[in-house]
C-alpha cells in the first residue's frame, strides 16, 4: 500500500525541520572537537569581527579568505585558544581544499 499524499507531506516537513538541527549539531560538534584539542592543519573562523585580523598574534597567518570567513594557520601551540582570545566567535577545523567552493575562496600567499 502506497503512502498517502498527506503522509508524504508530513514526512517531507519533518525532514526539512530536522535539517537545520543537523547542521547546528554538526557545527557544534566540530567546534567542541577543535576546542578540546582536535588536531587540524588550519582553523576556519566564520564571520570574524571587524578588528579580528589586527588582534591576531604575530605567528598566525591568514592562508585563505572568503567574503564571510578566514582560514588561519600557525606553527605555535594552542591556535584555537589564541583565536578565541583574539575575538573569534567560533573556530572550526580547516585545511581541506574542498571545504569551501573555489568560487568563494581567495588563497592568500
WOGI-V504849 format. One record per backbone hydrogen bond with DSSP energy under -1.0 kcal/mol. NH is the residue of the N-H (numbers start at 1). CO is the residue of the C=O. Records with the same first field share a line. If there is no record, write none. Layout:
# WOGI-V504849
NH = CO, CO
This chain:
# WOGI-V504849
8 = 4
9 = 5
10 = 6
11 = 7
12 = 8
13 = 9
14 = 10
15 = 11
16 = 12
17 = 13
18 = 14
19 = 15
22 = 18
23 = 19
24 = 20
25 = 21
26 = 22
27 = 23
28 = 24
29 = 25
30 = 26
31 = 27
32 = 28
33 = 29
34 = 30
35 = 31
36 = 32
37 = 34
38 = 33
42 = 94
43 = 72
44 = 92
45 = 70
47 = 68
52 = 49
55 = 51
60 = 57
61 = 73
63 = 71
64 = 71
65 = 106
66 = 69
70 = 45
71 = 64
72 = 43
73 = 61
82 = 78
83 = 79
84 = 80
85 = 81
86 = 82
87 = 84
88 = 83
92 = 44
94 = 42
99 = 96
104 = 101
106 = 65
108 = 63
